[in-house]
Amino acid sequence: MRLNGMKPTPGRTARRRVGRGGGSGLGKTCGRGHKGQHARAGGYHKVGFEGGQMPLQRRLPKFGFISTLAAVTASVRLSELNGLEGRVDLAALKAAGVAPQSATRARVFASGTLTHAVTLVGIAVTKGARQAVEAAGGSVEA
């Protein structure tokens, strides 16, 4: 390998070096044009600014809702309860790795089947999941 045979990695482009003479194509005004707000140092505007016109994020209607509880609520499948025995609470779900450690609440929904009786304590359940737990001989306590 010789220094005159070295080439940059394919697909990588050199960063733009502005203000390095007219031959570079980015000398003098450095690609900023002449005068105006964008030619000045520090001359810019906040994100979403449209020159005084009512910005798009304020023109569009606001709708929808994102629950903050969704981030801390663990969704647990019915079939995941098969690996647990007896009384099941949030701590048991976390210990078994069914619910993340960051969860502060849990909700069991009907997905899969439950093969044995479990008692759910302090865990929310859907209608279908409640029926499945009770059909397997288990119960749901508030």
C-alpha positions in Angstrom: 0.0 0.0 0.0 1.3 3.5 -0.9 0.0 6.9 0.2 -0.8 7.9 -3.5 -3.0 4.8 -3.8 -5.2 5.4 -0.8 -8.9 6.2 -1.4 -11.7 7.0 0.9 -14.2 4.3 1.9 -16.8 3.8 -0.8 -20.1 5.5 0.0 -18.5 8.1 2.3 -18.3 11.7 1.2 -15.9 14.3 2.6 -17.5 17.0 4.8 -18.1 20.4 3.2 -15.1 22.8 3.9 -16.5 26.3 3.3 -14.5 29.5 2.9 -11.5 27.8 1.4 -11.1 29.7 -1.8 -13.1 30.2 -5.0 -11.8 27.0 -6.6 -13.6 24.9 -4.0 -17.0 26.2 -5.1 -17.7 27.3 -1.6 -15.5 30.4 -1.2 -16.3 34.0 -0.3 -20.0 33.8 0.7 -19.6 30.1 1.6 -22.9 29.0 -0.1 -25.0 31.4 1.9 -25.7 33.8 -0.9 -25.7 37.6 -0.5 -27.2 39.4 2.5 -30.5 38.4 4.1 -31.4 36.6 7.3 -29.8 33.3 6.3 -26.5 34.9 5.4 -26.0 36.3 8.9 -24.3 34.6 11.8 -27.0 33.5 14.2 -29.7 34.7 11.8 -32.3 32.0 11.8 -35.7 31.3 13.3 -37.4 28.8 15.5 -38.6 25.5 14.2 -42.1 25.8 12.6 -41.8 29.5 12.0 -43.5 30.6 8.8 -42.6 34.2 8.6 -45.4 35.4 10.8 -48.1 33.3 9.1 -50.0 31.1 11.4 -47.9 28.0 11.6 -49.1 24.6 10.4 -49.1 23.0 13.9 -51.4 25.8 15.1 -53.7 25.7 12.0 -54.5 22.0 12.2 -57.2 20.8 14.6 -56.1 19.0 17.7 -57.6 15.6 18.4 -56.8 12.2 19.9 -55.6 11.1 23.3 -52.6 9.2 24.5 -52.9 7.8 28.0 -49.9 8.3 30.2 -50.8 5.1 32.1 -50.1 3.1 29.0 -46.4 3.5 29.5 -46.5 2.0 33.0 -49.1 -0.7 32.4 -47.9 -4.2 31.5 -50.0 -6.2 29.1 -50.0 -9.9 30.1 -51.4 -12.7 28.0 -53.5 -15.4 29.6 -51.1 -18.1 28.4 -48.2 -16.4 30.2 -49.9 -17.1 33.5 -49.4 -20.9 33.0 -45.9 -20.5 34.4 -47.2 -19.1 37.7 -48.8 -20.8 40.6 -51.2 -19.8 43.4 -51.7 -16.1 44.2 -50.4 -13.9 41.5 -49.8 -10.2 42.0 -47.6 -7.5 40.3 -44.5 -8.5 42.2 -44.9 -12.2 41.1 -45.3 -11.1 37.4 -42.1 -9.0 37.7 -40.2 -11.9 39.3 -41.3 -14.3 36.6 -40.2 -11.8 33.9 -43.7 -11.5 32.5 -44.0 -7.8 33.4 -41.2 -5.3 33.1 -39.6 -3.9 36.2 -40.8 -0.4 35.3 -44.5 -1.4 35.4 -46.6 0.0 38.2 -49.8 -1.9 37.0 -50.7 -4.9 35.0 -53.7 -6.0 32.8 -54.4 -9.5 31.8 -56.2 -10.0 28.4 -57.6 -13.1 26.8 -54.9 -14.5 24.5 -54.2 -18.2 24.7 -55.5 -20.6 27.3 -55.1 -21.1 31.0 -54.4 -24.7 32.1 -54.7 -24.4 35.8 -56.3 -22.3 38.6 -54.6 -19.0 39.7 -55.8 -16.2 41.9 -55.1 -12.8 40.5 -54.6 -10.1 43.2 -54.6 -6.4 42.4 -54.3 -7.0 38.6 -56.8 -5.7 36.1 -58.4 -8.2 33.8 -60.6 -8.0 30.7 -64.0 -9.6 30.5 -62.8 -12.5 28.4 -59.8 -13.1 30.7 -62.0 -13.1 33.8 -64.2 -15.7 32.3 -61.2 -17.9 31.3 -59.6 -17.6 34.8 -62.9 -18.5 36.5 -63.5 -21.4 34.0 -60.1 -22.8 35.0 -61.1 -22.7 38.7 -59.3 -19.5 39.6 -60.5 -16.2 40.9 -59.9 -12.4 40.5 -59.5 -10.3 43.6 -59.4 -6.5 43.5 
